[in-house]
């Protein structure tokens, strides 16, 4: 499983970003056009660029041969003619954009670790999860570990935070899914999938611009 992550520290929209718009889907271009904040535009742009970059590295194919779509539930998928099928998952929050690329179902989530809204625990977490949060010395770390695990699991399944999400208890020992969490610069990143070797790749803004600018 390949995990690509990108840290956006610039937070302003300029000519470099405008030149990268042709390399993302029309749907995302329209979405970006309606955004007001430059930081939101950048995150939305780079999350798809990072995904395309990661899929190209995984499949060793040409970017123009890759299509990215969404199911009715919003789960992204890849269409790549003549290539082995791959699964993808995307997320962005705060300064980070992340993408997971795998041959099997995968989900990934990143969250900026602000002051945790502990008051939602009763509607968001199951019995075992709430016990874990209650006993944790570091409530912020525990909350975001649980939250990103739950988001990553729901993304793997292909649905959002709808219905009774407490039934998906990510701390239950009977849970068949594998989770890996790590904290980076006040952000929690969690990937959910089958247990396999993980490869992490930090991609710089210049690497993204150079890659797509050379096409």
N, C-alpha and C positions, 0 to 999 in steps of 0.2 A: 504494500500500500504506500502510495506517495502522497506526502503532505507538503503543499506549497504555501508559504506565507509571505506577506508583503506588508511592510510598515509604511504608512503614509504620514509623512511629517510636514508636508508642504502646505496643504489646506488652501490652495488658491488655484483657480481655473485659468488656464492660459492657452496659448497657441499650440503648445505641445500636446495638450489634452484634446484640443479640437482636431488635430491631425490623426488622433487615434480612434476617433468615432467611427470611421468606415470599417474598422475591424471588429465591431460588436454588432449584435443583432439589431434589426430595425425596432423591435419592441423595446429594447433597452435604451436606444437613442431617444425614442419618444418619451420614455420615462424620465430620462435625464433632462430633456428639454423643459419639463414642468417643475424641475427642482429649483429652489431658490438659493440654497446655501452651497457654496463651492465645495465644502468638505463632503457633503452628501453626493454631489455630482462625481467627485473623484472616487469615492468609495464604490459607487455603483459602476463606474467605468472600469476600474481596475479589478473588481471581483470577476467580471467576465473575461477580461484580458488575461488575468492570472489563470483562470480555468482553461482557456484556449491554449495558453502557453504550456500548462501542465499536461493536457491531453496530447499535444504535439510531441512533447518529450516522451510520454509513455508509449505512444503508438508509432513514433518515428514517421509521421505522415506530414503532409502539407497543410498549413492552416486553412487554406481555402477549401479543403475537402472535409472540413468539420462543420457540422451543424449542431446548434444547441437549442433545445426546445424545453417545454415544460408540460407536465401532465396537468390534468384538470385540478389536481390537488396542489399544484405548484412545485412538484419535485422536478428538478432539472435532469435532462438526459442528453446523451451525445448520440449523434448520427454521424458515422464515419464510414464511407463506402469502402469496402474491401479490407476493413480492419477488424481485429478482434473486438468484441463488445467491451465497453468499460462503463463503470458506474462513477458518478461524480456527486459531490456535495459542496455547497458554497456557504460562506457566512462572512459578515463584516460587522465590526463594532468599534467605536473609538478610533484608534489609529491603525487597527489591523484588518487585513483582508486575508482569508484563508480558503483553501481549496483542497479537497481530498479526491484522489483518483485511484480507483481500485478495480480489480476484475470481479469483485463481489459487491453486494449491497453495502453502502457506507453512508454515514451521516457525520457531519462536523458542525461545531458551533464555537463561536468566539464571543465573549462578553467583556466589555470594559467593567472593571471591578469597582463600581461606585458603592455608596452606602447601600447595603442590601435591604430591599423591602420585605423585612421579615414578617410583616403582617399578612402576606399572601400565602404563607406556608400551609395553612389549613386547606386552601383550595388548589394548591399546586403540588403538594407532596403527600406521599403515602405514609403509612404507619412507620415503616422502617426508616424512611428518609427523614421524617420529623424527629425520630429518636436520635438519628445521627447528628442532625442539626442542633438539637437540644444539648447533646453531650459534648459538642465540639468546643474547644477552647477558642478557636478563631472562627467566629460566626460568619464573617465575610467570606473567607476562603471556603468554608463548608457550604454556604449558600450557593456560591457560584460553581462549585464542583457539582452539586446536585442539579442546578439549573441547566448548565451546559450539557451534562449527561442526558437530561431529559430531552432537551432540544435536539441533541445529536441523534438520540434514539428515534424520536418522532420523524426527523428528516430521513433517517435510514428506512423507516417504514414507509414514508411517503405521505405523511399527514402533518397538519400543524397542531398548535395548542388549542384543540377543540374537544368538547365533550369532557368526560371525567378523566383527567390526566393523572389523578392520584392512583389509578389502578396500574399504571406503568411505574412500578417502584424500582428505580435503578440501583438501589442498594440491597435489594433482596438477593440472597445467595442462590435462589432458584432462577434468577435472571440468566438467560442463555447468551446474552450479548457481552461482547468484550469492550471495555472502555479504557481509553488512555487519556489522561488529563495532564496538562502542564501550564504553569503560570509564567507569563512573559511580560515584564514591564507593566504591571497592573492590569493585565488582561488574562482571562482564563480561556484556554483552548481545550476542547475535548473532541475526540474522534470515537465513533462507535461503529463496530463491524465485527468480522470474525478475527480471531487472534492470529495475527501474522506479523511478519517483520515490517516495521515502519521505517520509512525513509523521509527525513525532513529536509526541505530545501528552502532557504531564505532567498527570495527574489527581490532585487533592488529595483527602484523606479527606472534607473538608467538601463538596466537589463531588459525590462519590459519595452521601453521606448526603442532601444536598439534592435530588439528582436522584431518588432512589428514595423519599425521604420525601415528595416532592410528588405522588407517584402516587396 
